Amino acid sequence: MTMFSWRLWRALAVLTLGAATLAAAPGRAAEGEMIAPTLGEDGLYHHDFFLQSFLDLPEDLADSHADGKRLVVVFEQRGCIYCKQVNTELLGDPAIHAYVKENYNVVQLNLFGDRSVTDLDGEVMTEKALARRWGILFTPTFVFMPEDPADAAGLTGKDAAVFTMQGAFGKHTFTAAFEWVKQKGYEGDAHFQSYVAETLAAREAAAQ
């Protein structure tokens, strides 16, 4: 799995998505409204669809597979301006919010947290120890897990991950990452950057 540089990621952040038309409902934003996250006592921004679990990642991966969803682990930290941007501007966008909620289970971890987490290989440690084990140095970092739990057997989350995304980007690039993993783009020969460029061109053409 290739870890792209921060400069390269920032170069991709060039486009915003159009707002989706969503019917107003209790607990949801009205049409066109941004969906505000909740700021918790831990200093992290939380969305109501984030997975509430015992932080047993093998179990979370198995449950996600059974539910027809993908599992993504995101590391954040108190006071992180990019984490705030992801949660308020990106996941707060009704279209992005709906897509991620429908297709993913999101486990949110604190880069410096002390909660107990079980890695995919069964090792139990604190959030901050897991972050060190996975080599997480920047927040937010999204670590996308394989679809089939069998593909993660005996592996750490770092080694099992199919894709890793660091930082807050434009809406197009951010959404493309979730789409690309959902479509298993990592199994093909087409690079993620190619997918971003192709979908960008398609959306620009459709807008003309």
Residue pairs with C-beta under 8 A, 6 or more apart in sequence:
1 161
1 162
1 163
1 164
1 186
3 164
3 166
4 166
4 192
6 138
6 166
6 167
8 193
9 165
9 166
9 167
9 169
9 173
10 167
10 169
12 169
12 170
12 173
12 193
12 196
13 168
13 169
13 170
13 173
13 174
14 170
14 172
14 173
14 200
15 170
15 171
15 172
15 173
15 200
15 203
16 170
16 171
16 172
17 93
17 95
17 96
17 171
17 172
17 175
17 203
18 95
19 32
19 93
19 94
19 95
20 93
20 94
20 95
20 98
21 31
21 32
22 28
22 29
22 31
22 94
22 95
22 98
23 31
24 30
24 31
27 48
28 35
29 35
29 36
29 94
31 94
32 94
33 94
34 88
34 89
34 92
34 93
34 94
35 47
35 91
35 92
35 93
35 94
35 97
36 88
36 92
37 45
37 46
37 47
37 87
37 88
37 91
37 92
38 45
38 46
38 47
38 48
39 45
39 46
40 46
42 78
42 110
42 113
43 77
43 78
43 79
44 76
44 77
44 78
44 83
44 108
44 110
45 76
45 83
45 84
45 87
45 88
46 87
46 108
47 87
47 91
47 97
47 101
47 106
49 97
49 100
49 101
49 106
50 106
50 107
50 108
51 60
51 105
51 106
51 107
53 59
53 60
53 63
53 107
55 107
55 109
55 115
55 116
55 117
55 118
55 127
56 117
56 118
57 71
57 73
57 107
57 117
57 118
57 119
57 120
57 145
57 157
58 118
58 120
58 122
58 149
58 152
59 118
60 71
60 105
60 107
61 71
61 120
61 145
61 146
61 149
61 152
62 149
63 105
64 70
64 71
64 104
64 105
64 145
65 71
65 147
65 148
65 149
67 105
69 103
69 104
69 105
70 103
70 104
70 105
70 144
70 145
70 147
70 181
70 182
71 104
71 105
71 107
71 144
71 145
72 104
72 105
72 106
72 107
72 142
72 143
72 144
72 145
72 178
72 181
73 106
73 107
73 109
73 142
73 143
73 145
73 157
74 106
74 107
74 108
74 109
74 140
74 141
74 142
74 143
75 109
75 110
75 111
75 131
75 136
75 139
75 140
75 141
75 143
76 83
76 108
76 109
76 110
76 111
76 139
76 140
77 83
77 110
77 111
77 112
77 139
78 110
78 112
80 139
80 140
82 139
82 140
82 167
82 168
83 139
83 140
83 168
85 168
86 140
86 168
86 174
89 168
89 171
90 96
90 168
90 169
90 171
90 174
91 97
91 100
93 171
95 175
96 171
96 174
96 175
99 175
99 178
99 179
100 106
100 178
103 178
103 182
104 178
104 182
109 115
109 117
109 127
109 130
109 131
110 127
110 128
111 127
111 128
111 131
111 136
111 139
112 127
112 128
112 131
113 126
113 127
113 128
114 126
114 127
114 128
115 126
115 127
116 124
116 125
116 126
117 124
117 125
117 126
117 127
117 130
118 124
119 125
119 130
119 133
119 156
119 157
120 145
120 152
120 155
120 156
120 157
120 160
121 154
121 155
121 156
123 133
123 156
125 133
130 157
133 156
133 158
134 143
134 156
134 157
134 158
135 158
136 143
138 166
138 167
140 166
140 167
140 168
141 164
141 165
141 166
142 164
142 165
142 166
142 177
143 157
143 158
143 161
143 164
144 161
144 162
144 163
144 164
144 165
144 177
144 181
145 152
145 157
145 160
145 161
145 162
146 152
146 160
146 161
146 162
147 184
151 160
152 160
162 181
162 186
163 177
163 180
163 181
163 186
163 192
165 174
165 177
168 174
172 196
172 199
172 200
172 203
173 196
176 192
176 195
176 196
176 199
177 192
179 195
179 199
180 186
180 192
180 195
185 192
185 195
186 192
